[in-house]
């Protein structure tokens, strides 16, 4: 993956080292569920279960005055990948006669707050639809490599693209529909709908990878890194690692095989219509 020297996004805010204060647990989209986090005890996933949380009383960190300055390589990497998602999704939306609204991305360390509530490093990256922002603690990528064995720069890019995929779902109204439907469902039905939501975000990440292939000079090894990461964060892999038993009815993100397959379907086709996980008879 060749990313240095490319355009960086201006939609990024670096709050690392400033401290975001305390807040209630975030109810955004993305990251592993809090139950699994407690079971595993480390950052063993990338998405919080997709609830749509209201802003409520969570206080926001004070935004810096003036534009953000890209001042280290980690931030430059994230800002470059984010710019790549902007380029691709602006084009995809334009082809359908729509306008893409670019999300913000906040880098934080330890704890922060979002319009969906508190952000904590143990939650992993997540997307908050209430403020259309992706929240990311950069330490997650270190733990992802050291604890999970998910290595390679494109493994990290896949995580970012997955969260941006949730933003695409928000813009298309998918997340709102999912939220309303889940209010009327049993826990097992709600989990099943969550799986379809997460797999679609994986497919959107694959679609982005296909469109960004030339942009970042992606290689077969890069795609294998993304597929390997998708396998390591499947619900079955996480449950097997944390509790030694797999309980499919409790899945919220999909199995390793499902996450790999939907990412690759998006990558193989480059077609948003191929990412209709909600209409698919087989996941």
Residue pairs with C-beta under 8 A, 6 or more apart in sequence:
1 152
1 153
1 154
1 157
1 216
1 217
1 218
1 219
1 222
2 216
2 217
3 77
3 80
3 81
3 84
3 153
3 216
4 76
4 80
6 80
6 83
6 84
6 215
6 216
7 80
7 83
7 87
8 70
8 76
8 79
8 80
8 82
8 83
9 79
9 80
9 82
9 83
9 86
9 102
9 105
10 67
10 68
11 82
11 86
11 102
11 103
11 104
11 105
12 68
12 70
12 75
12 78
12 79
12 82
12 104
12 105
12 106
12 107
13 63
13 64
13 68
13 104
13 105
13 106
13 107
14 68
14 69
14 71
14 75
14 107
15 61
15 106
15 107
15 108
15 109
15 112
16 107
16 108
16 109
16 138
17 109
18 61
19 61
19 110
19 111
19 112
20 61
20 108
20 111
20 112
20 113
20 119
21 59
21 61
21 111
21 112
21 113
22 111
22 113
22 118
23 58
23 59
23 111
23 113
23 114
23 117
23 118
23 119
24 56
24 58
24 117
24 118
25 34
25 117
25 118
25 120
25 123
26 48
26 53
26 114
26 116
26 117
26 118
26 119
26 120
26 123
26 126
26 128
26 135
27 48
27 51
27 52
27 53
27 116
27 117
28 48
28 51
28 53
28 114
28 116
28 117
28 126
28 127
28 128
28 129
28 130
28 135
29 47
29 48
29 50
29 51
29 52
29 126
29 127
29 128
29 129
29 163
29 166
29 169
29 170
29 175
29 197
29 201
30 46
30 47
30 48
30 50
30 124
30 125
30 126
30 127
30 134
30 162
30 163
30 166
30 201
31 45
31 46
31 47
31 48
31 123
31 124
31 125
31 126
32 40
32 43
32 44
32 45
32 46
32 47
32 48
32 123
32 124
32 233
32 238
32 253
33 45
33 48
33 49
33 252
34 48
34 123
36 44
36 45
36 238
36 239
36 242
37 43
37 44
37 45
37 122
37 123
37 124
39 242
39 243
40 238
40 241
40 242
42 143
42 147
43 121
43 122
43 124
43 139
43 140
43 143
43 144
43 147
44 147
44 148
44 233
44 238
44 241
44 242
45 124
45 233
45 238
45 253
46 124
46 125
46 140
46 144
46 159
46 162
46 163
46 233
47 124
47 125
47 126
47 162
47 163
47 198
47 201
47 253
48 123
48 124
48 126
49 194
49 252
50 166
50 175
50 178
50 179
50 194
50 197
50 198
51 179
51 182
52 116
52 129
52 130
52 175
52 176
52 179
53 115
53 116
53 117
53 128
53 130
54 116
54 130
55 115
55 116
55 130
55 131
56 117
58 113
58 114
58 115
58 116
58 117
58 118
59 113
60 113
60 114
60 115
61 108
61 112
61 113
70 76
70 79
74 138
75 107
77 153
77 156
78 105
78 107
78 136
78 138
78 160
79 105
81 156
81 157
81 160
81 161
82 105
82 160
82 164
84 157
84 208
84 212
84 215
84 216
85 160
85 161
85 164
85 208
85 212
86 100
86 102
87 212
87 215
88 207
88 208
88 211
88 212
88 215
89 100
89 102
89 164
89 168
89 208
90 100
90 102
91 211
92 100
92 207
92 211
92 272
93 99
93 100
93 171
94 100
100 171
101 132
101 171
103 127
103 132
103 133
103 134
103 164
103 167
104 131
104 132
104 133
104 134
105 133
105 134
105 135
105 136
105 160
106 112
106 114
106 119
106 133
106 134
106 135
106 136
107 136
107 137
107 138
108 119
108 135
108 136
108 137
109 121
109 137
109 138
109 139
110 120
110 121
110 137
111 118
111 119
111 120
111 121
112 118
112 119
112 135
113 119
114 128
114 130
114 131
114 133
114 135
115 128
115 130
115 131
115 133
116 126
116 128
116 129
116 130
116 131
119 126
119 135
119 137
121 137
121 139
121 140
124 137
124 140
125 134
125 135
125 136
125 137
125 140
125 159
125 160
125 163
126 134
126 135
126 163
127 133
127 134
127 135
127 163
127 164
127 166
127 167
127 170
128 134
128 135
129 166
129 167
129 170
129 175
129 176
132 167
132 170
134 160
134 163
134 164
134 167
136 160
136 163
140 159
141 156
141 159
144 150
144 155
144 156
144 159
144 229
145 151
145 155
148 229
148 232
148 233
149 232
150 225
150 228
150 229
150 232
150 233
151 225
152 221
152 222
152 225
153 222
153 225
154 209
154 216
154 218
154 222
154 223
154 225
154 226
155 225
155 226
155 228
155 229
157 209
157 216
157 226
158 205
158 209
158 225
158 226
158 229
158 230
158 263
159 229
161 204
161 205
161 208
161 209
162 201
162 202
162 204
162 205
163 201
164 204
164 205
164 208
165 200
165 201
165 202
165 203
165 204
165 205
165 208
166 175
166 197
166 201
168 204
169 175
169 178
169 197
169 200
169 201
169 204
170 176
174 197
174 200
174 278
175 197
178 193
178 194
178 197
181 193
182 190
182 193
182 194
185 193
188 249
191 249
191 250
191 251
191 252
192 251
194 252
194 253
195 235
195 251
195 252
195 253
195 254
195 258
195 283
196 277
196 278
196 280
196 283
197 277
198 252
198 253
198 254
198 259
199 253
199 254
199 258
199 259
199 262
199 277
199 283
200 262
200 275
200 276
200 277
200 278
202 230
202 254
202 259
202 262
202 263
202 266
203 262
203 263
203 265
203 266
203 274
203 275
203 277
204 266
204 272
204 275
205 226
205 263
205 266
206 226
206 262
206 263
206 264
206 265
206 266
206 267
206 268
207 266
207 267
207 269
207 270
207 271
207 272
207 274
207 275
208 266
209 218
209 222
209 223
209 226
209 263
209 266
209 267
210 266
210 267
210 268
210 269
210 270
211 270
212 218
216 222
223 267
226 263
227 260
227 263
227 264
230 256
230 259
230 260
230 263
231 237
231 256
231 257
231 259
231 260
232 256
233 253
233 256
233 259
234 253
234 254
234 255
234 256
234 257
234 258
234 259
234 260
235 246
235 248
235 250
235 251
235 252
235 253
235 254
235 255
236 246
236 248
236 251
236 255
236 256
237 256
239 245
239 246
239 247
239 250
240 246
248 255
253 259
254 262
254 283
258 283
262 275
262 277
262 283
265 274
265 275
266 274
266 275
268 274
277 283
